[in-house]
Amino acid sequence: MRPDFFQEDSVAVQLRVRTLIGGSLALALVLLSTGGETSAAGPQRGAAAGAGTPRVRALLISAGAFHNYAHQSMVMVRAINRALPVDWTVALQGSPTGTATRYPVYDNTDWAKGYDIVIHNECSADVADPEFIGRITSAHRSGRVPAMVIHCAMHSYRAAKVDDWREFLGVTTRAHSPQFRIPVKWSADPIVTGLNPNWVTPMDELYVIEKVWPGVRPLATAVDYRDQREFPVVWVHEYNGVRVFGTTLGHDVATWDDPDYQALLVRGFKWATGRD
């Protein structure tokens, strides 16, 4: 099975898809590489893209309600693969309408083992089980696995009374503005130096940040047009010594298709994996 949304025209990759079933949900595992294989035990490295260039093994969890996750996954894979040699495992799962998905990818305690980075692009606001949430965060903490957290990941597990997920993200947020074109104000941090200084997003949502956790360094902010409050929209976070890159931007296809947003994703991926 080869999904049309992963057809590649500019990045020389091969695609292998293996579908597993977890509970009542289908887990699609997609490995994009120049020769890697997937197995039940996790990813294996493909051949290096260049002499002496180590490949990155990335897990992208991209599923849930409200967003076009198939398209977002395609954009992420293409943008990053133009910059770095990456072997991808993409977990596409979850209800397209509900907010209580418990993603089967997390069923195994060692779910993050073997990956160099995990990208959380899921949307599951109403899961509150502290044991389930702790299984996600502990895999990053104990396994020293870096992460990127994108848009609705910040509102995932917001029903939980425990703060494990919010501490991992680096921010606490439970609400967002109506969509508008958001002028982004960059910091002087080297991670974002050289990005478009006049970037105004396509129609997107500005997340209301209630708390910024210790260890967070904002890289960009934006102003809520309703009350002129300013909130971080991009940041980096040292979570128990593990690198976490976050952005609340990325609601709709238009933002993901924006070259300036894709450039930001590449910067975040490089920083999180130590390729900066």
C-alpha positions as CSV (number, residue, x, y, z in Angstrom):
1,M,0.0,0.0,0.0
2,R,1.4,3.4,-1.0
3,P,-0.7,6.4,-0.1
4,D,-0.9,9.1,-2.8
5,F,-0.1,11.8,-0.4
6,F,3.4,10.4,0.0
7,Q,4.3,10.5,-3.7
8,E,7.7,12.3,-3.9
9,D,8.8,14.4,-6.8
10,S,11.9,16.2,-5.5
11,V,13.3,14.0,-2.7
12,A,14.8,10.7,-3.8
13,V,13.2,8.3,-1.2
14,Q,11.5,4.9,-1.2
15,L,8.3,4.3,0.7
16,R,7.3,1.2,2.6
17,V,4.0,1.1,4.4
18,R,3.0,-1.5,7.0
19,T,-0.4,-1.3,8.7
20,L,-0.9,-2.7,12.2
21,I,-4.0,-2.7,14.3
22,G,-4.1,-1.3,17.8
23,G,-7.5,-1.8,19.5
24,S,-10.0,-0.5,17.0
25,L,-7.6,1.8,15.2
26,A,-5.4,1.3,12.3
27,L,-1.7,2.3,12.8
28,A,0.0,3.1,9.6
29,L,3.8,2.9,9.8
30,V,5.5,4.6,6.9
31,L,9.3,4.4,6.6
32,L,10.8,6.8,4.1
33,S,14.5,6.1,3.4
34,T,16.9,5.0,0.7
35,G,16.8,1.4,1.8
36,G,15.6,1.1,5.4
37,E,13.1,-1.5,6.6
38,T,10.5,-1.4,9.3
39,S,9.8,-4.2,11.7
40,A,7.7,-4.8,14.8
41,A,10.8,-4.0,16.9
42,G,11.0,-0.5,15.4
43,P,13.0,1.3,12.7
44,Q,16.3,0.3,11.2
45,R,18.7,2.6,9.6
46,G,18.8,3.0,5.9
47,A,22.0,3.7,3.9
48,A,23.6,7.1,4.5
49,A,22.6,9.8,2.1
50,G,26.1,11.0,1.8
51,A,29.5,9.6,2.7
52,G,29.8,9.6,6.5
53,T,26.4,11.3,7.0
54,P,24.4,9.6,9.8
55,R,20.7,9.3,9.1
56,V,18.1,10.5,11.6
57,R,15.4,8.0,12.7
58,A,12.2,10.0,13.2
59,L,8.8,9.0,14.5
60,L,6.0,11.4,13.4
61,I,2.7,11.0,15.4
62,S,0.3,12.9,13.2
63,A,-3.4,12.2,13.8
64,G,-6.7,13.3,15.4
65,A,-9.5,15.6,14.7
66,F,-9.8,19.1,13.2
67,H,-6.7,19.1,10.9
68,N,-5.6,17.6,7.6
69,Y,-2.9,15.3,9.1
70,A,-2.2,13.4,5.9
71,H,-1.3,16.6,4.2
72,Q,0.7,17.9,7.2
73,S,2.7,14.7,7.3
74,M,3.5,14.9,3.6
75,V,4.7,18.5,4.1
76,M,6.8,17.7,7.1
77,V,8.5,14.7,5.5
78,R,9.3,16.6,2.3
79,A,10.6,19.8,4.0
80,I,12.9,17.9,6.4
81,N,14.2,15.4,3.8
82,R,15.3,18.3,1.6
83,A,17.6,19.4,4.5
84,L,18.6,16.2,6.2
85,P,18.8,12.4,5.6
86,V,15.9,11.0,7.6
87,D,14.2,7.6,8.0
88,W,10.6,8.3,8.9
89,T,8.0,6.3,10.7
90,V,4.7,8.0,10.5
91,A,1.8,7.0,12.8
92,L,-1.5,8.1,11.3
93,Q,-4.2,7.1,13.7
94,G,-7.1,8.4,15.7
95,S,-10.7,9.5,15.3
96,P,-11.2,12.4,12.7
97,T,-14.0,13.7,14.8
98,G,-13.3,12.9,18.5
99,T,-11.0,14.3,21.1
100,A,-10.5,11.3,23.3
101,T,-8.1,9.1,21.2
102,R,-5.6,7.0,23.0
103,Y,-3.1,6.5,20.3
104,P,-2.0,2.8,20.1
105,V,1.5,3.8,19.3
106,Y,1.9,4.6,23.0
107,D,0.7,1.1,24.2
108,N,4.2,-0.2,24.6
109,T,6.3,1.3,27.4
110,D,9.3,1.4,25.1
111,W,7.4,3.0,22.3
112,A,10.1,5.7,21.6
113,K,13.0,3.2,21.7
114,G,15.2,3.3,18.6
115,Y,14.2,6.8,17.5
116,D,16.5,9.9,17.4
117,I,13.5,12.3,17.6
118,V,9.7,12.1,18.1
119,I,7.4,14.7,16.5
120,H,4.1,15.1,18.4
121,N,1.5,16.5,16.0
122,E,-1.5,14.8,17.7
123,C,-4.8,16.2,18.9
124,S,-6.5,14.5,21.8
125,A,-7.8,17.0,24.4
126,D,-10.0,14.8,26.5
127,V,-7.6,12.0,27.5
128,A,-6.9,12.5,31.2
129,D,-5.5,9.1,32.3
130,P,-2.3,10.0,34.2
131,E,-0.8,6.6,33.7
132,F,-1.2,6.9,29.9
133,I,0.2,10.4,29.8
134,G,3.1,9.4,32.0
135,R,4.0,6.6,29.6
136,I,4.4,9.2,26.9
137,T,6.5,11.7,28.9
138,S,8.7,9.1,30.7
139,A,9.8,7.6,27.3
140,H,11.3,11.0,26.5
141,R,12.8,11.6,29.9
142,S,14.3,8.1,30.6
143,G,15.1,7.4,26.9
144,R,16.6,10.9,26.3
145,V,14.6,11.2,23.1
146,P,14.3,14.7,21.7
147,A,11.0,16.0,20.5
148,M,9.1,18.6,18.4
149,V,5.6,19.5,19.6
150,I,3.3,21.2,17.1
151,H,0.0,23.1,17.3
152,C,-2.7,20.9,18.7
153,A,-0.2,18.9,20.7
154,M,-0.3,21.8,23.1
155,H,-4.0,21.2,23.7
156,S,-3.7,17.5,23.9
157,Y,-4.3,15.9,27.3
158,R,-5.5,19.3,28.6
159,A,-8.3,17.5,30.6
160,A,-5.6,15.9,32.8
161,K,-5.2,17.1,36.4
162,V,-1.5,16.2,36.4
163,D,1.0,18.5,34.7
164,D,3.3,15.8,33.2
165,W,2.4,16.7,29.6
166,R,2.4,20.4,30.1
167,E,5.8,20.3,31.8
168,F,7.1,18.3,28.9
169,L,5.7,20.8,26.3
170,G,7.1,23.8,28.2
171,V,3.8,25.7,28.1
172,T,0.3,25.5,29.6
173,T,-2.6,26.5,27.3
174,R,-6.3,25.7,27.1
175,A,-7.6,28.2,24.6
176,H,-6.9,30.0,21.4
177,S,-8.0,33.1,19.4
178,P,-10.2,33.0,16.4
179,Q,-8.2,32.6,13.2
180,F,-6.3,35.6,11.9
181,R,-3.2,36.4,10.0
182,I,-0.6,36.5,12.7
183,P,2.5,38.8,12.5
184,V,5.4,36.9,14.0
185,K,8.1,38.7,16.1
186,W,11.3,36.8,16.1
187,S,13.9,36.9,19.0
188,A,17.6,37.4,18.3
189,D,18.3,33.8,19.0
190,P,20.6,32.1,16.5
191,I,18.1,29.2,16.0
192,V,15.8,31.6,14.1
193,T,18.3,34.1,12.8
194,G,17.8,34.7,9.1
195,L,14.1,33.6,9.0
196,N,11.8,36.1,7.3
197,P,11.7,39.1,9.6
198,N,8.4,40.3,8.2
199,W,6.5,37.0,8.3
200,V,2.8,37.2,8.7
201,T,1.2,33.7,8.8
202,P,-1.8,32.7,6.7
203,M,-5.0,32.4,8.7
204,D,-4.0,30.6,11.9
205,E,-4.8,30.4,15.6
206,L,-2.9,32.2,18.4
207,Y,-2.8,30.0,21.5
208,V,-3.3,31.7,24.8
209,I,-0.3,30.7,27.0
210,E,-1.2,30.6,30.6
211,K,2.2,29.5,31.9
212,V,5.7,29.2,30.5
213,W,7.6,26.5,32.4
214,P,11.2,26.7,33.6
215,G,13.8,25.9,31.0
216,V,11.8,27.4,28.2
217,R,13.4,30.0,25.8
218,P,10.9,31.8,23.6
219,L,12.1,32.2,20.0
220,A,9.1,34.1,18.7
221,T,6.0,35.9,20.0
222,A,2.7,37.3,18.6
223,V,0.1,39.7,19.9
224,D,-3.6,38.8,20.3
225,Y,-5.6,41.3,18.4
226,R,-8.5,41.1,20.9
227,D,-6.7,42.4,24.0
228,Q,-3.1,43.1,22.8
229,R,-1.6,40.4,25.1
230,E,1.6,38.9,23.7
231,F,2.3,35.2,23.8
232,P,5.1,32.9,22.7
233,V,4.4,31.1,19.4
234,V,7.8,29.4,19.0
235,W,10.2,28.2,21.8
236,V,12.8,25.7,22.8
237,H,12.7,23.8,26.0
238,E,15.3,21.7,28.0
239,Y,13.1,19.0,29.6
240,N,15.2,17.2,32.1
241,G,18.1,17.6,29.7
242,V,16.1,16.6,26.7
243,R,15.7,19.0,23.8
244,V,12.0,19.9,22.9
245,F,11.2,22.4,20.2
246,G,7.6,23.8,20.1
247,T,5.3,25.9,18.0
248,T,1.6,26.7,18.4
249,L,1.4,27.6,14.8
250,G,0.2,25.2,12.2
251,H,-3.6,25.0,12.2
252,D,-4.4,24.7,8.6
253,V,-3.0,23.6,5.2
254,A,-2.2,27.2,4.2
255,T,0.3,27.6,7.1
256,W,1.9,24.2,6.4
257,D,2.3,25.1,2.7
258,D,3.9,28.4,3.6
259,P,7.7,28.3,2.8
260,D,8.4,30.4,5.9
261,Y,6.7,27.8,8.1
262,Q,8.5,25.0,6.5
263,A,11.8,26.8,7.1
264,L,10.8,27.1,10.8
265,L,10.1,23.3,11.0
266,V,13.5,22.6,9.5
267,R,15.2,24.8,12.1
268,G,13.4,23.2,14.9
269,F,14.2,19.7,13.7
270,K,17.9,20.5,13.3
271,W,18.0,22.0,16.8
272,A,16.2,19.2,18.5
273,T,18.4,16.5,16.9
274,G,21.6,18.5,17.4
275,R,22.2,19.1,13.7
276,D,22.2,22.9,14.2
